[in-house]
């Protein structure tokens, strides 16, 4: 499907070969060939429909229209390549247009900020913008541990950017670890049991020994129960006389009516009254009534309800909150925050739409 002319929220990786313009033309050619080969290998796992590559002469700009993970792993692969590069990643709005040659080109704040973030990095360093950090760090704890806040940087247009450096080795991809968790956990358990434990014994043998001992004991108890004769039933004669003795007791309960009879009936009424009073107690009050808010933000925004962060939209579409008045704040690293006061009705859905301009 042709997406030209549309504004999309994408991850943009901007790369620059260090001191490329200071090299002789022959060395520039060798560096660019090695750079293109490394970039091709880094993008092998990303479908061609989910990426657009622009050649910037001394580097490249890659737009990832799919998972933000793709941009993170491709950037970490390029960071470790032999050709010295500076790298910057940003998540923001871009527009796909056709250039004079009819090829797809990228314009917009998303690629501009990616270039600014890259300009703050040192050779071999990978920096990302705050918007990219906030999205990727929420995906898993391993991803969050990759980032280190480097502070605020100001570009030549006097615009401040919060940047984070990516440190450490490449972690396991979240989509790979979630693809078949059952198989992974079983294989890890089998490998752990197969290793050597204390005294050189396998862990599987150590864990199996108590189970075998319990089975032997249970088998011995069962065999003894089968060999012993059943105990004689001696209890029956003792029970029979008790039943005979209780029969004559019933006649003394019949007595002539006396003035004290009303007092005897009073205790029988009280338990019933107490039971009725227990039934008449009011039911436990119901929980806090709730309603829903439906959120639509263009191109994207971080959602805060009464000052508390609740997620990023998109992908966040709907939230359930308590009924009543609330303050909704929508933040975007590129634009001024949007504040809105809403009154949520119980059992109803309130729609909030905002487009950053």
N, C-alpha and C positions, 0 to 999 in steps of 0.2 A: 504494500500500500504506500502511495506517495505521501510523505509527511511534510513536504516543503510548504512553507508559508505558515506552519503551526508553531506555537511557542510550547516548548517542552521543558520539564525539569530534569536535567541530566547531570551525570558526573563527568567532569572534564579533567583529563590528565595533560598537563603541559610540560614538555621536556625541552631542555636546551643543552647542547654539547658545550662543555666548558672550553673557553678560549678558541672556539672554532674559527672565528674570523681572523685570528692572529696566525693561523697555520698557513703554510704554502698550499697552493691549489692541489698538488699531488697528495699531501697529507689529508686535506679536506675530503678528497674523494675516498681515501681509505677509511677515514673515520665515519663518513656517511654510509658507506657500504656495510661496515660492521654494525653501525647503529641500526640500520634498516633490518639486518638479519636478526639482531637481538630483539627488536620490537616485534618482528613477525613471530618469533618463538613465544614471546610473552603474551601475545594475543591469540595463540592457537586455540585456547579453550573458549573463546568468545565468538559466538556466531557472527558472521559478516553483517547480518541484518540488524544486529544490536550495537554496531559501532561504526563511527565515521572517522577516518584518519585524514588530517590535513598536514601537508608538508610545509614547514615554516622556514626551510633553508638550512638553518643551523640546529634544527630539532624537529619536533612534531607536536601536534595537538590532537588528542584522541577523545572523542565524545562517546560515552557509554550510555546507551538508552535503555539498558536492562538493569541488572542488580548493581548496587553500589559496590558490592564485593568484588566485581570484575575489575573496577578501577583500582581498588586497594591492592589486589594481588598482582595485577599487571605492573603497578608502580613499584611494588617491593621487588619484583623480578628485575625491572630495569635499574633499580637502585644498586643492585649487586653485580651489574654487568661490568666488563673490563673498560668500556669507553666511559670516561668521566662525564657525568651529567648532573644537572640540577633539576629537581622535580617539584611540581606543585599540583595539588588536586583540589577542586572546588565542586560543590553541588549547588547549582543555580539554574536560572532560566536561560535557554538558548532558543534561537529561531533558525530553522533550516531553510536556506534559500538557494537558488540557482545562480552560479556566477556567469561570466561572459562566455565561458566554454561549455555551459550547460551542465557543469558538475555541481554536486551538492556542496554548499559551503555553510559555515557556522558563524553566526553573529549573536551578540547579546552579552549581558552582564556575566553570564556563567563562564564564558571563555575569557573575558577580560579579567575577572577576579582570579581565575586560575593562573593567568600569566603574571599577575601582580604577586601572588603567593609564591610562585616559582622564583621570582626575582629576589625574594627575601632569603632563599636557601643558599647554603654553601655547597661547593662541589661534593657530590655523593650524599647530599642530605635530601630527605623527602619531607616536605611540609604540606599540611592540609588546612583548609579553611575551617572556621567554626561550624558552618552549616554542614559540611561533610562529616566532621567529627561527631556532631550531635546525632546524626542518623546512624552511622556505622557503629559507634560505641554502644548503642542500644541493642545491637543484634546479639552479642554474646559477651561474656566476661573476658574471654581470651582477646577479643578485638579491643575492648576498653583498655586492657593493660598495655596495648601497643603504643598509646598516645601519651605525649608529654607536652604540657602547655608551655609554650615559649613566650607568651605575652602578646602585646599589641605592637603592630608595625604600621608605619605611615608611608603611603606611596607618594609618588610625585604630584598627585592631584590632591594631596592633603586629606586622603581618605584612610581611615584606620581599619586595620584587619587583625582580628584575633587569629593566631596561627598555632598549630600543634605539630610537633615533629613525630615521625613514626620511628620507633626504636625497636631493637630486638629482631629475632628471626621470624620467618614466615610461619604463622600458626596453621593448624588444620582448618580447612575450609568448612564453614558451618553447614553448607548444603551436603558435604560429603559425610560429616558425622551424623547428620539426621536422616540420611538416605535409608539406612538399615540398622537402627540402633540395637535390635535383637541380635543380629549376627555379630556385631562388634562386641557386645557385652559377653556373649557366649564364648567367642574366641579368646577374649582377654581372660575369662575365668579358667578356661581349659589350659591356657599357657601358664597361668599362675599356679595351678594345681600340679602341673608337670615339673615345676622347678624343685630344686633340693631345699629341704628345710633343716631343722636342728639335727645334729648327729649324722648328717649325710642322708637322712631318709627323705623320700619324696613327700611333698605336702599331701598328696592324695592318700598315701598310706597312713599318715598321721590322722587325717580326718576320718578315714574308713575304720580305724581300729576301735574307737568307741562304739560305732554302729554295730560292728561284728560282735563285740562283747555283750551289748544289749540284746541282740538276737539270740545269743547262746543262753543268757539268763532267762529270757522269755520262753525259750523252748524247754528248758529244764522245769520251770514252774508249770507249764502246760502238761508235760509228761507226768509230773507228780500228781496233778489234779486228776488225770485219767486213771492212775493206778490206785488211788485211795477209794474205799467204798463210800457211798453216800451216807451222811449222818441220819439216824432215825428221827422221825418226826415226833418229838416228845411234847411239843407245845400245844397240840390240839386239846387234850384233856383239861388243861388249865384254863382254856378260853371258854369251854362249854359252860361250866358252873357260873361264870360271871354273867353270861346271858340270862340264865335262869333266875338269878338273884334280883336282877333289875326289874323283872316283870311285876312282882307284888308291890313295888314302890309307888306305882301310879295311883292307887285308890286314895291314899291320904291327901292328894292334891285337891279332892272335892271337899268343900267345907260349906256349911250354911252361911247365908248372907248375914253379915254383921255390919255395924256402923263403920268398922275400919276398912270395909271393902273399897270405898272410893280412894282411900290412901294407897291401896295396893295397885289400883289402875293407873295412878299418876305416873309412876316410873316408866310405864310402857309408853306413855305419850311423849315423854321428854326426848328419847332418842329419835323419834320421828320428826319432832320439831327441829332438833339440831340438824338432821339430814336435810330437811326442807330449807333451813337457813343456809346450809352449805351450797345447795343448788341455786339459791337466789343470789349468791355473790356475783358481782359483775365479772365478766370475762377479762382475761389479761389484755391490756390495750395493745392494739396492733402496732407494728413497727413504723418507722418513719416512711411517709409516703414519698414516692419517687416519680420522676418524669424523665423524659429523654430529650437530648438536644442532637440535632442532625447538623453536621458541620461540612461546609464546602468552601475551600480556600484555594485561590489561584494566585501564583503558581504553587506555593506551599507556605506553611506557617506552623510555628510551635504554639500549641494550645495551652493556656493557663486559666484555671477556674479558681477564682478567689485567691489568686497568687500562687496556686499549686500547679506544677507541670503535669499535664495529662497525656502528652504525646504529640506527634507531628502529623498534620493533615496536608496532603494525603501521605500514608494510606489510611489514617484515622478518619472514620466517617460518622460514627455515632457513639455517644456516651450516655450513661445513666447516672443521674445525680438527684439529690433530694429536691423536693418541691420547694419553691420560694424564690426570692430574688438572689441573683448571682451576678458577679462581674466577670465577663469573658475578655481575655486579652490574647491577641494573636500577634506573634512576633515573627519577623523575617529579617535575616542579617543584612539584607540589602535595602529595606524600606523602614519607614517609621512604624512603630507598633500601633495596632488598632484595638481600641477599647470599646466594649459594648455592654450595656446593662440589660439583662433579660429576666423575665418573671416566668419560671417554669411551673406549669400546672401538673398536678398529680395525674398520672396515667396518660398524659398527652405528650406530643412531640413538638419541640420548638426548633425551627430551622434558622441557622446562622450562615449567611453567605458573605464572603468578602473577597475582593480582588485587589491585590497590591498593584499600584500603578507608579 
